[in-house]
Amino acid sequence: MHRSVNKKKRLFPLAAVSLSAALLYSGLYDGSAVRTEAASAPAAPSSAVSSPAAEAYKAFLQNQYKIELPAAPTKGEFIRDVAKALKLEGASAGENRFNDLKPEDLAYGAAQALVEKGVLSGGTLQAAAPLTEDAAVYIALKAANLKELAYTYPETKIQSALRKLGIDYPGNPKLSLQAAQELAAAVDTGLLPAAWHSSFALGDAASGDFAADLLGSVLSFKGAYKHAIGSVADADIFAKLYQAYQTQDLIQVKELQAVVDEALKQNLITGYNLKDSRYSANFDPKLSLTYGHDDSTHAIQLIGLLRSEGLNAKVQLEPKTSAFVYLKEWGEPKQTDRYKVMQIENGNYIAYAKEYDIAFEFDTAEQKAKFQNVIFQYAKKNSEDAKGLIASSWWQPLYYSLSPMDTYKEISNNKLTAGHYYAQTFSLSDKTAEIASGLQKIRPDAKVESYRFWVDEPFYNYLLGGYK
């Protein structure tokens, strides 16, 4: 949202599993006939062992992928969850690579998709069997694209890594060389978190927390978990924030702009944002807020303000370009590398301004709730000569939550996506259907996603036509 022109009204912008001798529920390893000794069913997973990250990973999997892990997952359930987290489409045709799966089985599509990606090898799957800890690791390692690294491991490195798990190698009848390499690499890279090392046992049933940690690790290795440049409490957060801002450019996406610029010309909307989903924080909605501004000094001081008030949060800078109509009576616009204009048919301009969103994920819900009091006291302008505020404070600060908040007001967003870019425009909720319909009239094949969220009251008042 561009606010450098004081005289104008502010316009808002809107892991191929190796079915090896180590897997006691399968007699095949990469399709070759390698048999193991018969084994009894694995012990039930222990509920006494967990890791600090498991709860955060479970919340993320639920929020982002609607994945709910049972306390004792089966192998097939884990395979389905891996495929879902990797956004792989299940195969519905072609050769069935498993001799114990039928197309109507729930794990069928996911298993076929993972075969295509080299995460599973085919043969006997035994999807209904309890997921074992070692089987989960072999799947996760390949899903995280770490198998080539694993297969560089000589015996000495395998021994060193597996010693952390209390496993002797070589000479363990439950481990082939390849399985040992995969397990060792999982230990060294942290794919198998250290919290599980002391309790890990070949053939033991995996708990839901164990599976969540592995799934979360896979997503982290693939850059699909939360994105953050640091935390408020980090000593180097100011430098990282400044660098992130300085290296971002205006976002220009012709495919999207053709639609939303036309919406501006038709007065369907008063402004919009362009953003890049590759920078999306993916934070927990219950703990997070998104704060928008256009001044880097304000961002630096805001982090300092939160630290001084005892608030800590993960921090992600999300680049944003805001667009709005610049009226010709405001005078000839000055263009810079962070502010461009395009003249339109009626003599006005569409202005494109470099801005940012800072996403915060607070340590607690209480800290999230306290954020507003801090902003109202130190970062909201209430008079022209206001003192004791951080730099470039706005009359109507813009911050919002994707989960309901007391004293916040509900508004809506209409969002259009093209690849990893998207355009969004905020409005009062009673205008959402009208805007969505108008956008689809401009481009009938446009897919408009509409959803509600909760914004601070001053910005809500602005949408109603107020200025404070």
Secondary structure, 3 states (H helix, E strand, C coil): CCCCCCCCCCCCCCCEECCCCCCCCCCEECCEECCCCCCCCCCCCCCCCCCCCHHHHHHHHHHHHCCCCCCCCEHHHHHHHHHHHCCCCCCCCCCCCECCCCCCCCCHHHHHHHHHCCEECCECCCCCCECEHHHHHHHHHHHCCCHHHHCCCCHHHHHHHHHCCCCCCCCCCCCCHHHHHHHHHHHHHCCCCHHHCCCCCCCCECCHHHHHHHHHHHHHHCCCCCCCCEECCCCCHHHHHHHHHHCCCCCCCHHHHHHHHHHHHCCCCCEEEEEEHHHCCCCCCCCEEEEEECCHHHHHHHHHHHHHCCCCEEEEEEEEEEEEEECHHHCCCCCECCEEEEECCCCCEEEEEEEEEEEEEECCHHHHHHHHHHHHHHCECCCCCCCCCCCCCECCCEEEECCCCCCCEEEEEEEEEECCEEEEEEECHHHHHHHHHHHHHHCCCCCEEEEEEEECHHHHHHHCCCCC
